[in-house]
Amino acid sequence: MQFIDLATQQARVRDKIDARIKNVLDHGQYILGPELIEFEKNLAQYTGTSFATTCASGTDAILMALMACGIGPGDAVITTPFTFVATAEVISLAGAVPVFVDVDIETMNIDPESLEKTIEAFKSGDSSNCALPQGYQDLTLKAVLPVDLFGLPADYDAITSIADKHDLLVIEDAAQSFGGEYKGKKACGFGVIGCTSFFPAKPLGCYGDGGAIFTNDEKILETLESIRVHGQGLVNKYENVRIGLNSRFDTLQAAIMLPKLEIFPEEFEMRQNAANKYEELLKDSVTLQKIPADCRSAWAQYSFVLKTTAQRTKTQAALKDKNIPSAVYYQIPLHLQKAYSFLDYKQGDFPASEELSQKIMSIPMHPYIKPEDQELVAETIKESLE
Ligand SMILES: *Cc1c(COP(=O)(O)O)cnc(C)c1O
């Protein structure tokens, strides 16, 4: 059994991909070619945003979003410690400092109540009841960067109203949630800029690295298009109007993605069906990630929480015995990572993130998973709990 099966999907669209690749080889516009323009148009349409700008990775997508918002040295950006390291890494790469806020233990996404508490502590300079990073007094809070963990959009109504009240921008890390929905609206469309990843294992993956940035603001679009080509001028491309990057998505990758995006809406429903089946099989045995009634997850991962770390070790071993892969996202919350030791956070600062990191695990999930495989996974998990 595979954790994510990319081959079955490829078999469905292989002919179209081959034809699209051949087209690119024939016309030879490898950088920012016509397939890329077409793909960006389709991405914006699917997510219900005005503009999509592709780039070299999900990591660059968030970095470019921060750059486009003018976030840099002296600034602080709020995010969750229970995420992939890239979320915080780009805040540092932009020259700013991450400020962590704990997650809600049930949804595993940033907790709006803790968000408000942290902003108030930050602004009042009183960290007696709220963990804040070393040196925060010298920083200006600029933005909130929520993560849509495992495909579930964060609570954007609550987050946006808190952010608005405190004059903070919201930038969405939708690396895992392409396709996901919050109150009828698609992921990538929240805040001032949404960012996603096309890493092969993400809900919409390419055959390499890639990402995209979504916005409804034409000025931001122009800035992003300049940033991804070394900060080139809008009128004269030989003029460099800002410090930028080389961060483009290949025309060849766009050619591969056009047929993949076509079947994505169907695959999104297939993932949901698989998630429904897992829920039915597992809901009485483990604590599943809570999906609020008005949300739909893109199911980048199917994750649940066990009672103890020892139980997780036992369950993972039982799965491995039957050649069933499993994974732990995330073993070490970011505030306890060596790379972030300079922020001086400590064990106990973010109890929900710490508890999740000790007890969570993820099992095989993709649109093509067979019901009988899901039954075997669930049976094996349940046996390991006895
Ligand atoms: C994958 C991921 C990223 C980074 O995407 P890449 O395309 O791998 O650079 C950022 N944030 C989260 C939450 C991710 O899961």
The ligand as an SDF file (V2000), in Angstrom:
LIG
                    3D

 15 15  0  0  0  0  0  0  0  0999 V2000
    4.6240   22.0270    1.8770 C   0  0  0  0  0  0  0  0  0  0  0  0
    4.4050   23.2010    2.7260 C   0  0  0  0  0  0  0  0  0  0  0  0
    5.0490   24.4360    2.4850 C   0  0  0  0  0  0  0  0  0  0  0  0
    6.1460   24.6080    1.4880 C   0  0  0  0  0  0  0  0  0  0  0  0
    5.8570   24.1740    0.2080 O   0  0  0  0  0  0  0  0  0  0  0  0
    7.0580   23.7110   -0.7750 P   0  0  0  0  0  0  0  0  0  0  0  0
    6.4020   23.6860   -2.1050 O   0  0  0  0  0  0  0  0  0  0  0  0
    7.5010   22.3760   -0.3060 O   0  0  0  0  0  0  0  0  0  0  0  0
    8.1260   24.7320   -0.6980 O   0  0  0  0  0  0  0  0  0  0  0  0
    4.7090   25.5160    3.2760 C   0  0  0  0  0  0  0  0  0  0  0  0
    3.7960   25.4180    4.2540 N   0  0  0  0  0  0  0  0  0  0  0  0
    3.1710   24.2430    4.5400 C   0  0  0  0  0  0  0  0  0  0  0  0
    2.1590   24.2130    5.6330 C   0  0  0  0  0  0  0  0  0  0  0  0
    3.4650   23.1010    3.7910 C   0  0  0  0  0  0  0  0  0  0  0  0
    2.8530   21.9570    4.0840 O   0  0  0  0  0  0  0  0  0  0  0  0
  1  2  1  0
  2  3  1  0
  2 14  2  0
  3  4  1  0
  3 10  2  0
  4  5  1  0
  5  6  1  0
  6  7  2  0
  6  8  1  0
  6  9  1  0
 10 11  1  0
 11 12  2  0
 12 13  1  0
 12 14  1  0
 14 15  1  0
M  END
$$$$
